[in-house]
Amino acid sequence: MELVLEAPSVADIQAVGAALGRHAAGGDLVLLNGPLGAGKTTMTQGIANGLGIDAKVSSPTFVIVQNYHGSGLDLVHVDAYRLGSLEEIDALDLDSSLDVSLTVVEWGAGKAEVLSQNRLEVEIDRPLGAQEGQEPEDLYEDAPRVLKFRPFGERARRWLADIAADCAAYVPRKDV
């Protein structure tokens, strides 16, 4: 099962993220992928909201890992953009919190899949500029995004079904 949603605004991306957070359990892993400015951190802000985290969530680009304490589940937010190898991922010691937290890895494709065979991969696509009928400077806030969810493992399939049901009323599915 793959789920594809349209997210025309920042609020929509955060709403989908909040649904993801509301249905998360300890041990869940999310890999967020997409070009610069796609909305990976924006989605993580929504996830934090869904977990009951009040702290301001920002990109962990320079610190690599941020930990946030939620009302029931903690969030481990990782930016793997500057990491070049599996050894660097391993050095972060994410295994120590993986079973009891929700771990979200931005730029995780090709790097963080080894953390769990049971994971949710989210590709966030956005228009890239004038060739898509939009000026690049207009794409930073409310430019339409397409969110493609791919589950790996039984837990991720059940989790995605819960997210899809939660989002059905306010985020349209996209035909692919």
C-alpha positions in Angstrom: 0.0 0.0 0.0 1.3 3.4 -1.0 -0.5 6.6 0.1 -0.2 9.7 -1.9 -1.6 13.0 -0.6 -1.8 16.5 -1.8 -0.7 19.2 0.6 -1.3 22.6 -0.8 -0.1 24.5 2.2 2.2 24.5 5.2 -0.8 23.9 7.4 -1.7 20.8 5.4 1.8 19.3 5.7 1.7 20.0 9.5 -1.7 18.4 9.8 -0.5 15.2 8.1 2.5 15.3 10.4 0.3 15.6 13.4 -1.7 12.6 12.3 1.5 10.7 11.9 2.6 11.7 15.4 -0.8 10.8 17.0 -0.6 7.2 15.7 3.1 6.7 16.4 4.4 4.1 18.8 7.8 3.5 20.4 10.2 2.0 17.9 8.6 3.7 14.9 11.0 5.1 12.3 10.3 7.7 9.6 12.6 8.7 6.8 11.7 12.1 5.3 13.1 12.7 1.8 12.8 15.5 -0.7 14.6 18.5 -2.1 15.8 21.5 -0.1 12.7 23.4 1.0 10.3 20.6 0.4 8.9 20.6 3.9 10.7 17.9 5.9 11.2 20.1 9.0 7.7 21.4 8.5 6.3 17.9 8.7 8.4 17.1 11.7 6.9 20.2 13.4 3.5 18.6 12.8 4.7 15.3 14.1 5.9 17.0 17.3 2.5 18.6 17.7 0.8 15.2 17.3 3.1 13.9 20.1 2.1 16.7 22.4 5.5 18.4 22.2 5.4 22.1 23.0 9.0 22.9 22.2 9.9 24.8 19.0 11.1 22.2 16.5 13.8 23.4 14.1 16.1 21.7 11.6 18.9 19.9 13.3 21.3 20.6 10.4 24.2 21.7 12.5 23.6 19.7 15.6 22.6 16.5 13.6 20.3 15.2 16.4 17.6 16.9 18.5 15.7 15.2 21.2 12.2 16.4 22.3 10.2 15.0 25.2 6.5 14.4 24.4 3.6 13.8 26.7 3.7 10.0 26.0 6.4 9.5 23.4 9.7 11.2 22.8 10.9 12.4 19.3 14.4 11.9 18.1 14.9 14.3 15.1 17.9 13.6 12.9 19.3 15.5 9.9 21.4 13.1 7.9 22.2 15.6 5.1 25.9 16.0 6.1 26.4 12.3 7.0 28.1 10.3 4.3 28.3 6.8 5.6 26.6 4.1 7.7 29.4 4.4 10.2 28.4 8.0 10.8 24.8 7.0 11.3 26.0 4.2 13.7 28.1 6.7 15.6 24.9 8.7 16.6 23.9 5.7 18.7 20.3 6.0 17.6 19.8 2.3 18.5 19.8 3.2 22.2 16.5 5.2 21.9 15.0 3.6 18.8 12.7 1.2 20.7 11.2 3.8 23.0 10.9 6.9 20.8 9.7 8.0 17.4 12.8 8.6 15.3 12.5 10.9 12.3 15.4 11.1 9.9 15.5 13.9 7.3 17.6 13.1 4.3 17.6 9.5 5.4 17.4 7.7 2.0 20.4 5.5 1.4 21.7 6.0 4.9 19.2 5.2 7.7 17.2 2.2 6.3 19.5 -0.1 8.3 18.0 1.2 11.5 14.8 -0.8 11.1 13.2 -3.0 8.5 9.9 -1.7 9.9 9.7 2.0 8.8 7.7 4.6 7.0 9.4 6.4 4.1 7.9 9.7 3.1 8.9 11.5 -0.1 7.9 15.2 -0.3 7.8 16.6 -3.8 7.4 20.2 -4.6 7.5 22.3 -7.8 11.0 23.2 -8.6 10.4 26.7 -10.1 9.4 28.5 -13.3 9.3 25.3 -15.3 6.4 24.3 -13.1 4.6 27.6 -13.6 5.8 29.1 -10.3 8.6 31.4 -9.5 11.2 29.8 -7.2 10.9 32.6 -4.6 7.2 31.8 -4.2 7.8 28.2 -3.2 9.0 28.6 0.4 5.6 28.7 2.1 2.4 27.7 0.6 3.4 25.9 -2.6 1.7 22.6 -3.3 3.4 19.5 -2.2 2.8 15.8 -2.9 3.4 13.5 0.0 4.2 9.9 -1.0 4.2 7.4 1.9 5.7 3.9 1.5 5.5 1.5 4.4 8.1 -1.2 5.1 7.0 -4.0 7.5 3.7 -4.9 9.1 3.7 -2.2 11.8 4.4 0.5 9.2 1.4 -0.8 7.1 -1.0 -0.6 10.0 0.4 2.8 11.0 -0.1 4.1 7.5 -3.7 2.9 7.4 -4.3 4.8 10.6 -2.7 8.0 9.2 -4.7 7.6 6.0 -8.0 7.3 7.9 -7.1 10.3 10.1 -6.3 12.5 7.1 -9.2 11.4 4.8 -11.5 14.3 5.9 -9.1 17.1 5.3 -6.2 16.2 2.9 -7.1 14.9 -0.6 -5.5 11.8 -2.1 -3.6 12.4 -5.2 -4.0 10.2 -8.3 -0.7 8.9 -9.5 
